[in-house]
Amino acid sequence: MPERRPFLPRATWPGFLLFFVACLMQPAAARDIDVRSLTSRIDAGRFVIDALLDVRLTRNTREALDNGITLQFVLETRLLRPRRLWWDGELSNDARRFLLSRHALADGYLLGEVGGDRQQTYKRLDEALQALGTLDGYIAGVIEDPQPPRQYRGRLRLRLDIEALPAPLRPIAYVSPSWRISSGWYEWAFAR
């Protein structure tokens, strides 16, 4: 009967474990999306946000965009009712998706909302990214609350959706920090 051999020889286990721990201990990447300014209000039962986000692409994402890969960004917003002794109550939860792509014939970049009927063309990438990060009178939800609180808490996050990438590119995007483009959750409080 032949002798069974382990999958990895014992001599390679310390090197494998050292590599695994080194991957886990890598420092967090700097934010590629920064919230520069943000104001919000409740207007006629709608949660309205005015914000300016600074969106930057990494070298890998820009290269993919220039080679015909469409990038999908998700803008998530939440409106919360603060509570003292319990979790905050959620009054509104909204997510919208935006597509950014390179248009070779027009020699520019297309930006549009998924399910929307309008796309805007920009000659330069920085103009398209600026438009993506500009929220002017953005309606982030409708609030139907018979007893509105005095104070609200808002949350906002803009991120690249790795799940929307083409299937062959997803495994690379999952393990590479250069594909994790996100603002993280930005929180603020405001009064009605």
C-alpha positions as CSV (number, residue, x, y, z in Angstrom):
1,M,0.0,0.0,0.0
2,P,1.5,3.3,-1.0
3,E,2.3,5.9,1.7
4,R,0.0,8.9,1.8
5,R,1.8,12.2,1.6
6,P,0.4,15.5,3.1
7,F,-0.8,18.2,0.7
8,L,2.0,20.5,1.9
9,P,5.3,19.2,3.2
10,R,5.9,20.1,6.9
11,A,8.8,22.3,5.9
12,T,6.6,24.7,4.0
13,W,4.0,25.2,6.7
14,P,5.9,27.9,8.6
15,G,6.4,29.9,5.4
16,F,2.8,29.5,4.5
17,L,1.6,30.7,7.9
18,L,4.0,33.6,7.8
19,F,2.7,34.7,4.4
20,F,-0.9,34.3,5.6
21,V,-0.3,36.5,8.7
22,A,1.5,39.1,6.7
23,C,-1.5,39.4,4.3
24,L,-3.8,39.9,7.3
25,M,-1.6,42.5,8.9
26,Q,-1.3,44.8,5.9
27,P,-2.3,48.4,6.8
28,A,-5.6,49.6,5.6
29,A,-5.4,51.5,2.3
30,A,-6.0,55.2,2.3
31,R,-9.5,56.3,1.3
32,D,-10.0,56.8,-2.4
33,I,-13.2,58.7,-1.8
34,D,-13.3,61.6,0.7
35,V,-16.3,63.6,1.8
36,R,-15.3,67.2,1.4
37,S,-18.6,68.9,2.4
38,L,-22.1,67.7,3.3
39,T,-25.3,69.3,4.4
40,S,-28.7,67.7,4.7
41,R,-32.3,68.7,5.5
42,I,-35.8,67.3,5.7
43,D,-37.8,69.1,3.1
44,A,-41.5,68.3,2.6
45,G,-41.0,64.8,3.9
46,R,-37.9,64.1,1.8
47,F,-34.4,63.5,3.0
48,V,-32.3,65.8,0.8
49,I,-28.5,65.8,0.7
50,D,-26.0,68.4,-0.8
51,A,-22.5,66.9,-0.8
52,L,-19.2,67.1,-2.5
53,L,-17.1,63.9,-2.6
54,D,-13.6,63.7,-3.9
55,V,-13.5,60.5,-6.0
56,R,-10.1,59.1,-7.1
57,L,-9.4,55.9,-9.1
58,T,-6.4,53.7,-8.4
59,R,-4.0,52.8,-11.2
60,N,-5.6,49.4,-11.7
61,T,-9.2,50.7,-11.8
62,R,-8.3,53.4,-14.2
63,E,-6.4,51.0,-16.5
64,A,-9.5,48.7,-16.5
65,L,-11.8,51.6,-17.3
66,D,-9.6,52.7,-20.2
67,N,-9.6,49.1,-21.5
68,G,-13.4,49.0,-21.8
69,I,-14.5,47.7,-18.3
70,T,-17.5,49.6,-16.9
71,L,-17.2,50.5,-13.3
72,Q,-20.4,50.5,-11.2
73,F,-20.5,52.7,-8.1
74,V,-23.1,52.3,-5.3
75,L,-24.3,55.3,-3.3
76,E,-25.9,54.2,-0.1
77,T,-27.7,56.6,2.3
78,R,-29.5,56.0,5.6
79,L,-31.5,58.3,7.8
80,L,-31.7,57.3,11.4
81,R,-33.7,58.3,14.5
82,P,-31.3,58.5,17.5
83,R,-32.4,56.6,20.6
84,R,-30.8,56.5,24.0
85,L,-31.3,53.0,25.2
86,W,-31.8,51.1,22.0
87,W,-30.5,50.9,18.5
88,D,-31.2,53.9,16.3
89,G,-34.4,53.6,14.3
90,E,-34.1,53.5,10.5
91,L,-36.3,56.0,8.8
92,S,-34.9,55.8,5.3
93,N,-32.5,53.4,3.5
94,D,-31.7,54.1,-0.1
95,A,-29.1,52.7,-2.6
96,R,-28.5,54.0,-6.2
97,R,-26.1,52.7,-8.7
98,F,-24.0,54.7,-11.2
99,L,-22.1,53.4,-14.2
100,L,-18.9,55.0,-15.4
101,S,-17.5,53.8,-18.7
102,R,-15.1,54.9,-21.4
103,H,-16.6,55.6,-24.8
104,A,-13.9,55.1,-27.4
105,L,-15.8,56.7,-30.4
106,A,-16.7,59.9,-28.5
107,D,-13.2,59.9,-26.9
108,G,-14.7,60.5,-23.5
109,Y,-16.4,59.0,-20.4
110,L,-20.0,58.2,-19.9
111,L,-21.7,58.6,-16.5
112,G,-25.3,57.5,-15.9
113,E,-27.6,56.1,-13.2
114,V,-28.6,52.4,-13.6
115,G,-32.2,52.4,-14.7
116,G,-32.0,56.1,-15.5
117,D,-32.8,57.5,-18.9
118,R,-30.0,60.0,-19.0
119,Q,-26.3,59.6,-19.5
120,Q,-23.8,62.5,-19.5
121,T,-20.6,62.5,-21.6
122,Y,-17.4,64.1,-20.3
123,K,-14.2,64.7,-22.2
124,R,-11.9,64.1,-19.3
125,L,-12.0,61.5,-16.5
126,D,-11.6,64.0,-13.7
127,E,-14.8,65.8,-14.9
128,A,-16.7,62.6,-14.8
129,L,-15.4,61.8,-11.3
130,Q,-16.3,65.3,-10.1
131,A,-19.9,64.8,-11.5
132,L,-20.1,61.4,-9.7
133,G,-19.1,63.0,-6.4
134,T,-21.4,66.0,-6.6
135,L,-24.8,65.6,-4.9
136,D,-26.9,68.7,-5.4
137,G,-30.4,68.4,-4.0
138,Y,-30.0,64.6,-4.0
139,I,-33.3,63.1,-2.7
140,A,-32.1,60.2,-0.6
141,G,-35.5,59.0,0.6
142,V,-39.0,59.8,1.6
143,I,-39.9,59.9,5.3
144,E,-43.3,59.1,6.6
145,D,-43.0,59.7,10.3
146,P,-46.1,61.0,12.2
147,Q,-43.8,62.1,15.1
148,P,-40.6,63.4,13.6
149,P,-37.7,63.7,16.1
150,R,-35.7,66.9,16.7
151,Q,-32.4,65.3,15.8
152,Y,-31.5,63.0,13.0
153,R,-28.4,61.0,12.1
154,G,-27.4,60.5,8.5
155,R,-25.1,58.0,6.9
156,L,-23.6,58.0,3.4
157,R,-21.2,55.7,1.6
158,L,-20.0,55.7,-2.0
159,R,-18.1,52.5,-3.1
160,L,-17.1,50.6,-6.2
161,D,-19.2,47.5,-6.6
162,I,-16.8,44.6,-7.1
163,E,-19.7,42.2,-7.7
164,A,-20.6,44.2,-10.8
165,L,-17.2,43.6,-12.5
166,P,-16.9,40.9,-15.2
167,A,-16.5,37.4,-13.7
168,P,-12.8,36.9,-14.7
169,L,-11.8,40.1,-13.0
170,R,-13.7,39.6,-9.7
171,P,-11.2,37.2,-8.0
172,I,-8.4,39.7,-8.6
173,A,-10.5,42.5,-7.2
174,Y,-11.4,40.5,-4.1
175,V,-7.8,40.0,-3.0
176,S,-6.3,43.3,-4.2
177,P,-6.7,46.4,-2.0
178,S,-6.4,48.6,-5.1
179,W,-9.9,47.6,-6.1
180,R,-11.6,48.5,-2.8
181,I,-12.6,52.0,-3.6
182,S,-14.9,53.4,-0.9
183,S,-15.6,56.4,1.3
184,G,-16.5,54.2,4.2
185,W,-19.6,55.1,6.2
186,Y,-19.6,58.9,6.7
187,E,-21.9,59.8,9.6
188,W,-23.3,63.2,10.7
189,A,-26.1,64.6,12.9
190,F,-28.5,67.4,12.1
191,A,-31.6,69.0,13.5
192,R,-34.9,69.4,11.8
